[in-house]
């Protein structure tokens, strides 16, 4: 393995760390805002389940990223470097602004921008890209629908229970729902960086004739993401946990459970869905169960605008990075 490959793997793991740092709010915002766990307890809880997700999920998404977005034959170290730089720049900017955008789509946009500058549109694999864009639209609605469905079911099942009893039960239940969501978060998001590292190794002839993801890559990516989650993107926690809708423990349980179900569905299909889109939709669904005015739709509009910008903005950043690196 050359020094160049080694440095690019380090850059990919740095992106994975930033992904965990940026997206930790997805896993912990509800459990922190409902005061079921302290911020430090919540990030430790989430990071643990981020890491052990490799025991649960097959590597479908890593394969999609590695060979389903751009032609693996055009991948070289410059393409990988530009992709990661573009994605990191967008993630850090949106973290600073406190906007819960998608690290997944930042990575895909980075891949597309670098490929377009190097080869042109012929390098893009539209089947994988269109599936991803389709779920970019569907994910928040699926999250909203599943969160709302959990909310309706819980409201009906516990319609005769005392409020104090409900609060006690779902403070315990939210530990389970937060664990399930963090498991889905790790299983979906860590695999994206695995795909980047694996296609880099494959293009360098270090994996042999068949594309696969080595075990050391799997463990490294989960560890980097878990470590990023431990440091927590607190700016986004505030947006997700309180600015979209005020949450009680029962609301947090329903939102996390609905979001987790959506993530497991997407992971089974091998689609790199946005965990950010998913949990935001679920929080809106649960919030709207009380009344439509309980959801701050203006904040949601700002989040949606950032979502729509993610792929083109990260593609622009990576294309500029590719051009500069080529010089």
C-alpha positions in Angstrom: 0.0 0.0 0.0 1.5 3.3 -1.1 1.7 6.4 1.1 -0.9 8.1 -1.2 -3.4 5.3 -0.6 -2.7 5.3 3.1 -3.4 9.1 3.3 -6.6 8.8 1.4 -7.8 6.0 3.7 -7.0 8.4 6.6 -9.0 11.1 4.9 -12.0 8.8 4.4 -11.9 7.8 8.1 -11.8 11.5 8.9 -14.9 12.0 6.8 -16.5 9.1 8.7 -15.6 10.8 12.0 -17.2 14.1 10.8 -20.2 12.1 9.7 -20.6 10.7 13.2 -20.0 14.1 14.7 -22.4 15.9 12.3 -25.1 13.2 12.5 -24.9 12.3 16.2 -27.9 14.6 16.6 -30.0 12.2 14.6 -29.5 9.5 17.3 -29.5 11.5 20.5 -31.5 14.7 19.9 -34.8 13.2 21.1 -33.4 11.3 24.0 -31.5 14.4 25.2 -34.4 16.9 24.7 -36.8 14.7 26.7 -34.1 14.5 29.4 -34.1 10.7 29.5 -30.3 10.7 29.2 -27.8 13.4 29.8 -25.9 14.5 26.7 -22.7 12.6 27.6 -24.7 9.4 28.5 -26.6 9.7 25.2 -23.5 10.0 23.0 -21.9 7.0 24.7 -25.2 5.0 24.2 -25.4 6.0 20.5 -21.7 5.4 19.8 -21.9 1.9 21.2 -24.8 0.9 18.9 -23.2 2.8 15.9 -20.2 0.5 16.3 -21.9 -2.9 16.8 -24.1 -2.3 13.7 -21.7 -4.4 11.6 -23.0 -7.5 13.5 -26.5 -6.9 12.2 -26.5 -5.4 8.7 -25.2 -6.9 5.4 -22.9 -4.7 3.3 -25.5 -3.8 0.6 -25.0 0.0 0.9 -21.2 -0.3 0.8 -21.6 -2.1 -2.5 -24.0 0.6 -3.8 -21.6 3.4 -3.0 -18.5 1.5 -4.3 -19.9 0.5 -7.7 -23.3 2.0 -8.1 -22.9 5.8 -8.3 -20.0 6.3 -10.7 -18.1 3.9 -13.0 -15.5 2.3 -10.8 -13.1 2.2 -13.7 -12.6 6.0 -13.6 -11.8 6.1 -9.9 -8.3 7.2 -9.0 -6.8 8.8 -5.9 -7.6 12.3 -7.1 -11.3 11.4 -7.6 -11.4 10.0 -4.1 -9.6 13.0 -2.5 -11.9 15.5 -4.3 -15.0 13.5 -3.3 -14.0 13.5 0.4 -12.9 17.1 0.5 -16.2 18.3 -1.1 -18.3 16.2 1.3 -16.3 17.3 4.4 -16.5 21.0 3.4 -20.3 20.8 3.1 -20.7 18.8 6.4 -18.6 21.3 8.4 -20.4 24.3 6.9 -23.9 22.9 7.7 -22.7 21.9 11.2 -21.6 25.5 11.8 -25.0 26.8 10.6 -26.8 24.2 12.7 -28.5 22.6 9.8 -29.2 18.8 9.9 -28.2 17.9 6.3 -27.3 14.6 4.9 -23.7 13.3 5.0 -24.8 10.5 2.6 -25.9 12.9 -0.1 -22.8 15.1 0.5 -20.7 12.0 -0.3 -22.7 11.1 -3.4 -22.7 14.7 -4.6 -18.9 14.7 -4.1 -18.5 11.6 -6.1 -20.6 13.0 -8.9 -18.8 16.4 -9.0 -15.4 14.8 -9.3 -16.5 12.3 -12.0 -18.1 15.0 -14.1 -14.9 17.1 -14.1 -12.7 14.1 -14.9 -14.8 12.3 -17.6 -18.2 13.9 -18.0 -21.8 12.6 -17.6 -20.9 9.2 -19.1 -19.2 8.3 -15.8 -22.4 8.6 -13.9 -24.5 5.4 -13.2 -28.0 6.8 -13.3 -29.8 3.7 -11.9 -28.0 4.0 -8.6 -28.2 7.8 -8.6 -31.9 7.9 -9.3 -32.7 5.3 -6.6 -30.8 7.5 -4.2 -32.6 10.7 -5.3 -36.0 8.9 -5.1 -35.3 8.0 -1.5 -34.0 11.5 -0.8 -37.7 12.5 -1.4 -39.3 9.4 0.1 -37.2 9.2 3.3 -38.7 12.1 5.2 -42.3 11.1 4.2 -41.6 7.5 5.2 -40.2 8.7 8.5 -43.2 11.0 8.9 -45.7 8.2 8.2 -44.0 5.6 10.4 -43.6 8.2 13.3 -47.2 9.2 13.0 -48.3 5.5 12.8 -46.4 4.7 16.0 -47.9 7.8 17.7 -51.4 6.8 16.8 -50.9 3.2 17.9 -49.3 4.2 21.2 -52.1 6.8 21.9 -54.8 4.1 21.3 -53.0 1.4 23.3 -52.4 3.7 26.3 -55.6 5.8 26.0 -56.7 4.8 29.6 -53.3 5.0 31.2 -52.4 7.8 33.7 -50.0 10.5 32.3 -47.4 9.7 35.0 -47.5 6.0 34.1 -47.0 6.8 30.4 -44.1 9.0 31.2 -42.4 6.4 33.4 -42.8 3.6 30.8 -41.6 5.6 27.8 -38.6 7.0 29.6 -37.5 3.3 29.8 -38.8 2.6 26.3 -36.8 5.5 24.8 -33.6 3.8 25.8 -34.6 0.9 23.5 -35.8 3.1 20.7 -32.6 5.2 20.8 -30.6 2.0 20.6 -32.5 0.8 17.6 -32.2 4.1 15.8 -28.4 4.3 16.5 -28.1 0.7 15.2 -29.8 1.7 12.0 -27.8 4.9 11.8 -24.5 3.0 12.1 -25.6 0.3 9.7 -26.6 2.8 7.0 -24.0 5.6 7.3 -20.8 3.8 8.2 -21.2 1.6 5.0 -20.9 4.7 2.8 -17.3 5.3 3.8 -16.6 1.6 3.5 -17.7 1.8 -0.1 -15.3 4.7 -0.7 -12.3 2.9 0.8 -13.2 -0.4 -0.9 -13.4 1.2 -4.4 -10.1 3.0 -3.8 -8.4 -0.3 -2.9 -10.1 -2.0 -5.9 -9.1 0.6 -8.4 -5.5 0.3 -7.0 -5.5 -3.4 -7.6 -5.3 -4.2 -3.9 -8.5 -6.3 -3.7 -7.9 -8.7 -6.5 -10.3 -9.3 -9.4 -13.6 -9.1 -7.3 -14.9 -6.1 -5.5 -15.5 -6.7 -1.8 -15.1 -4.9 1.5 -12.3 -6.2 3.8 -13.1 -6.8 7.4 -10.6 -4.3 8.6 -12.3 -1.6 6.5 -15.7 -2.5 8.1 -14.3 -2.3 11.7 -12.3 0.9 11.0 -15.3 2.7 9.6 -17.6 1.8 12.4 -15.0 2.8 15.0 -14.4 6.2 13.3 -18.1 6.9 13.1 -18.7 5.9 16.7 -15.8 8.1 17.8 -17.4 11.0 15.9 -20.7 10.4 17.6 -19.0 10.5 21.0 -17.9 14.1 20.3 -21.5 15.1 19.3 -22.6 18.0 17.0 -24.4 20.0 19.7 -25.5 22.8 17.4 -27.7 20.4 15.5 -29.0 18.6 18.6 -30.8 21.9 19.5 -32.4 22.2 16.1 -33.5 18.5 16.0 -34.6 18.2 19.6 -36.6 21.4 20.2 -36.8 23.7 17.3 -38.8 21.3 15.0 -41.3 20.2 17.7 -41.4 20.0 21.5 -41.0 16.3 22.5 -42.0 14.2 25.5 -40.5 10.7 26.2 -43.5 9.0 24.4 -43.0 11.3 21.4 -39.3 10.5 21.3 -40.0 6.8 21.5 -42.4 7.0 18.5 -40.1 9.2 16.4 -37.1 7.0 17.0 -39.0 3.8 16.4 -40.5 5.1 13.2 -37.1 6.4 12.0 -35.4 3.1 12.8 -38.0 1.1 10.9 -37.5 3.3 7.8 -33.7 2.9 8.0 -33.9 -0.9 8.3 -36.1 -0.9 5.2 -33.7 1.2 3.2 -30.7 -0.7 4.3 -32.3 -4.0 3.2 -32.8 -2.5 -0.3 -29.2 -1.3 -0.3 -30.2 2.4 -0.7 -28.0 5.0 1.0 -30.8 6.9 2.6 -30.3 10.0 4.7 -30.7 9.4 8.5 -31.2 13.1 8.9 -34.1 13.2 6.5 -35.6 10.2 8.2 -35.6 11.3 11.8 -36.7 14.9 10.9 -39.7 13.5 9.1 -40.5 11.2 12.0 -40.3 14.1 14.5 -42.6 16.1 12.3 -45.1 13.2 12.1 -45.2 12.7 15.9 -45.4 16.5 16.5 -48.3 16.9 14.1 -50.3 14.3 16.0 -51.0 16.8 18.7 -51.9 19.6 16.3 -50.4 20.9 13.1 -49.3 24.1 14.8 -47.1 22.1 17.2 -44.6 21.6 14.4 -42.5 24.6 13.5 -42.9 24.3 9.7 -40.7 27.3 9.0 -37.7 25.5 10.6 -38.7 22.5 8.6 -38.6 24.6 5.4 -35.1 25.8 6.2 -34.0 22.2 6.7 -35.6 21.1 3.4 -33.8 23.9 1.5 -30.5 22.7 2.9 -31.4 19.2 1.8 -32.0 20.3 -1.8 -28.7 22.1 -1.9 -26.6 19.3 -0.5 -25.9 17.3 -3.7 -25.2 20.3 -6.0 -23.2 22.1 -3.3 -21.0 19.2 -2.4 -20.7 18.4 -6.1 -19.5 21.9 -6.8 -17.0 21.7 -3.9 -15.6 18.4 -5.1 -15.4 19.5 -8.7 -13.4 22.6 -7.6 -11.2 20.3 -5.4 -10.6 18.0 -8.3 -9.6 20.9 -10.6 -7.2 22.3 -8.0 -5.7 18.8 -7.2 -5.2 18.2 -10.9 -3.2 21.4 -11.2 
